[in-house]
Amino acid sequence: MSGTSDTGSAGTTGREPDGSGYRIGVVVHARDPISGAGAASQLRQHPVIDLRDEARPGADAVAVLVEETPDETTFERLRRLVRGEAARTVLVVSALRESELLTVIECGVGAVVWRHEATAQRLLQAVIAASRGDGDLPADLLGRLMSQVGTLQRCAAGNTGAPVTGLTAREADVLRLVAQGLDTTEIAAKLAYSERTVKNVLHGLTTRLHLRNRAHAVAYALREGFI
């Protein structure tokens, strides 16, 4: 949730998905042909999706990685996609163990979809979020992530104490709402900011702290005790 994410962009054209010439380049990665073909078939239903060959992804393509359960090979591939190829990545997976949650986020994954929920519409939602640099985590996964990081914070509190600097009050307010699953429009309404202000706040903090996307920013802020 490669450098930093451009929280103000959307897809390959930089326009909002209004159906007017807007397309998002997508490359499907899977270990087996059935999973790859299934994801491609779901995505192909949407005119906004421009499916591309893995060997020629082109600029700004979203990578959709389909796995059963992640292992070290998965994490290495995620790191290569996000850090080496600067791809915004959607992970479609059946299950994640508690120990894998932060690893997935810190690899740079901004969107996760459970395989049993991977309908054509759900995949489109995740791809659009990834193309914008937004986070899109299932509610149960976000809850588990926050619980896990809270445990880490409590364990570390006796040794390091709670940090008091690192984020501005505005950044912390925005990230708290991101952590609650709100999108840019909802955050702007909640805080009485413009959507551009929310995007600028997120872009500024991800750039300054060398974070890859919104989900990574939330994980960082929770781990460090800022929110």
Helices and strands as residue ranges (DSSP letters): E 24-30, H 33-44, E 49-51, E 62-66, H 72-79, I 80-84, E 88-93, H 98-106, E 111-114, G 115-117, H 120-132, H 139-160, H 169-179, H 184-191, H 195-208, H 214-224
